[in-house]
Amino acid sequence: MTQRDDAWQHADRAADELREALAGAGITLPSLRMDLAAVTSGLSLVDMGRADADTVSKLAEVIRRGHS
């Protein structure tokens, strides 16, 4: 397995994990996916995409509750 393949799997798995965790909190980031440009370079980056202000506020609240 190449570094690129490892990066691909790592980024894809991380994106899936975040998608699942966010779904449990009732949050959807429609553009959440691995960063294809980075992965082809061997980096395992995740593009969290764009979200509307209400979704970002809800995400912030979930994070705050988790850290209090």
NORKA-V593023 format. One record per residue. RES is the residue in three letters. PSI is psi in whole degrees, -180 to 180 (NA if undefined). OMEGA is omega as a letter, one per 30 degrees, with the letter a starting at -180 (* if undefined). D_FIRST is the distance of its C-alpha to the first C-alpha in Angstrom with 1 decimal. Layout:
# NORKA-V593023
RES,PSI,OMEGA,D_FIRST / RES,PSI,OMEGA,D_FIRST
This chain:
# NORKA-V593023
MET,136,a,0.0 / THR,167,l,3.8 / GLN,-38,l,6.8 / ARG,-42,l,8.1 / ASP,-43,l,6.0 / ASP,-45,l,6.8 / ALA,-42,l,10.2 / TRP,-52,a,10.8 / GLN,-41,a,10.5 / HIS,-47,a,12.5 / ALA,-41,a,15.1 / ASP,-44,l,15.5 / ARG,-43,l,16.1 / ALA,-42,l,18.4 / ALA,-42,l,20.3 / ASP,-42,l,20.8 / GLU,-44,l,22.1 / LEU,-42,l,24.5 / ARG,-44,a,25.7 / GLU,-44,l,26.5 / ALA,-43,l,28.3 / LEU,-39,l,30.2 / ALA,-37,l,31.3 / GLY,-25,l,32.7 / ALA,7,l,34.9 / GLY,26,a,35.9 / ILE,136,l,34.0 / THR,127,l,31.9 / LEU,102,a,30.1 / PRO,-25,a,29.9 / SER,10,a,27.5 / LEU,122,l,25.0 / ARG,168,l,21.5 / MET,150,l,18.3 / ASP,100,a,19.2 / LEU,-39,a,17.6 / ALA,-42,a,18.8 / ALA,-42,a,17.4 / VAL,-38,l,13.9 / THR,-18,l,13.7 / SER,2,l,14.6 / GLY,7,l,11.9 / LEU,140,l,14.5 / SER,75,l,14.6 / LEU,150,l,18.2 / VAL,130,l,20.2 / ASP,113,a,23.2 / MET,-4,l,25.9 / GLY,-162,a,28.0 / ARG,150,l,31.8 / ALA,151,l,34.2 / ASP,165,a,37.9 / ALA,-38,l,40.1 / ASP,-41,l,40.9 / THR,-42,l,37.3 / VAL,-41,l,36.6 / SER,-41,l,39.8 / LYS,-41,l,38.8 / LEU,-44,l,35.4 / ALA,-42,l,37.3 / GLU,-43,l,39.7 / VAL,-41,l,37.0 / ILE,-44,l,35.5 / ARG,-46,a,39.0 / ARG,-36,a,39.8 / GLY,-20,a,36.7 / HIS,6,a,37.6 / SER,NA,*,41.3
